[in-house]
Amino acid sequence: MRLKKTQAGVSVQSALPWEAEHLLSLAAQGREWVPLSSIGEQGQVLGEINSQTYEIRLRKGVEVVDRQVVVLSPPEVPRR
């Protein structure tokens, strides 16, 4: 998935067909927000995407570059 920066914030520029199908499946299961991570060895969770509206919410302090590639992440497990 590729994100783009706009004056209003960050939005989805493009998604692969399997990503759209996966988000649709998660929405049907009731999973509204899905984590998004950067790619590479340091794959950090950057924020989350709404599985129905594709709204993006970035974590506090996270900046993305225009046309940044991100991946859908498995749900985070709370740490004790």
N, C-alpha and C positions, 0 to 999 in steps of 0.2 A: 504494500500500500504506500502511496506517496502523498505527503501532506504539502499544502501550500500556505504561505502566510498571506493574510489580507489585512486591511485596515481594521476589520472587526475581530481579528484573531487568527485562528488556524482552522483550516477545513481540509477535507479529503479532495485531492486533485484527481487521483485515479486509484482504482482497486481492481485486483485480478478477479476473474470470475469465481474462483474457489473461495476467495475472501468474502465476497458478497454472499455466496451461498452459505458459508460458515456463519456469518453474522445473522443471516436470516434464520438459520437453524437454532442459534443461541437465543434469538428473540422469541422463537416459538417455545423454547424451554423456559422462558421467563428470565433469562440472564440479560439484564438491561445494559450494564456497563462492562466492557471487556478491556483488559489492560493492553496497552501498546508499548512496545519496547524498541530501542535502537538495535541495529544489527551489529554483528561482530562479536569479538571476544568479551567486550565490556557491556554486552546487552543489558542496558538499564531500562527499567520501566519509566517511561516518560510521562505517561498519563493514561487516559482511557477514552474509548469511543463508545457512543451509544449504538447498540445493535440495531435500533429501529430508525433513528434520525441521522446517524453518522456525525452527531455533534461531538466535538473533541474537547476534552478537559485535560489540560496539562497540569502536572504536579507543580507545586509552588517552587519558583526559582528555575524551572526548566525553560530553556529557549530552544526552538527548532529553527533550522535554516529553511529557506524556501526550497520546495521540492524535495524535502527530506524523506528518505525511505524508512519505513517502520514495519514491524511485524506484529501480528496478533499474538498475545502471550497467554499462557495458561493462567488461571486465577491464582492470585498470591495467597499463600498460606500464612496466617498470622503467626508471628514469632513470639515465643514465651520468654 
